[in-house]
Amino acid sequence: MMADAPVEDQTEHFDEPVAVSAAGAIPWRSAGEELQVLLIHRPRYDDWSWPKGKLDDGETLPECAAREVREEIGVDARLGIPLPTTHYRVSAGLKAVHYWALQLERSANLRPDGREVDQVHWCGPEEAELLLSNQTDVLPLKALAEAHRKGTLATRPLILLRHAKAKPRSSWTKAEGDRTLAASGVRQAQAVGRLLTVWKPRRVVTSPWRRCLDTVLPYVRASREKVKIRLVDDLTEHRAARKPRKAAAVVVRLFDKRQPAVLCTHRPVLPIILDEFRTFLAPGLADQLPSSDPYLAPGELIVFHVPVEGRARVVALEQVKPFDD
């Protein structure tokens, strides 16, 4: 079977509907001060490319990218900064492939599946550009190399999460802190748990109110890594309304801890938290933040990518909704 024949990135066709959605990642590592990237060889097409594949039913694009890496080279790693999306034409129409950076340790045990991928090759960006079979794959490579040059490629995620859909306030007669998730919210929390595995936060900081706790517990229970969970009263609606500066201070502490983390709170608290995150944004990112109520939909999250070294700042961000059934 012939591989999809790509053309130049279809930036002039953003109004054209996407017929095929796919996602992947560029695995990278440091060799001293040099950057190396991992190319894969696909025997089906006899080409050199990046780990990538089509979106499966019931998954988001970040989940698709992480799954493709697991399936094709046998590693389960945390996604890093988002990279440019490529567009090219296939028989079904316009195809969009969404990419992320993905850092691997030099000791990573790569296990190509032998069917989709039969060879892997570490090399520098210049060699990779020559070896890549499809020129559209060069676009995310150039962005990754530029981030490495700027020192913004190695990052950790800080995630802001709004709790999943709760039962209506109007029908709840018990204490507000005990209000539980709706049936759809319970399913949504499971989807949030799957989505969070893409970034593998080691710390969970959450309002102790039931609907927040029940949103993050599926991730905590399913995580293969040890996850520390901290209940913070300052993130509740009542406490944040009285003492907003204490709620904002929770964000500062997340930056200080220098660990991948997720913060879960309520819709009325979001503008306080977003305003504090805004103070850490690199130039040009502020317009990407939601600026009006409700800021985030139930279960929706924002991933703030923070360099692992240097001063605390956000160099990239992305807003993602969990899969909605």
Summary of the structure (lengths in Angstrom):
residues: 325
radius of gyration: 20.6
end to end distance: 34.1
largest distance: 65.6
contacts: 1086
relative contact order: 0.14
helix: 34%
strand: 29%
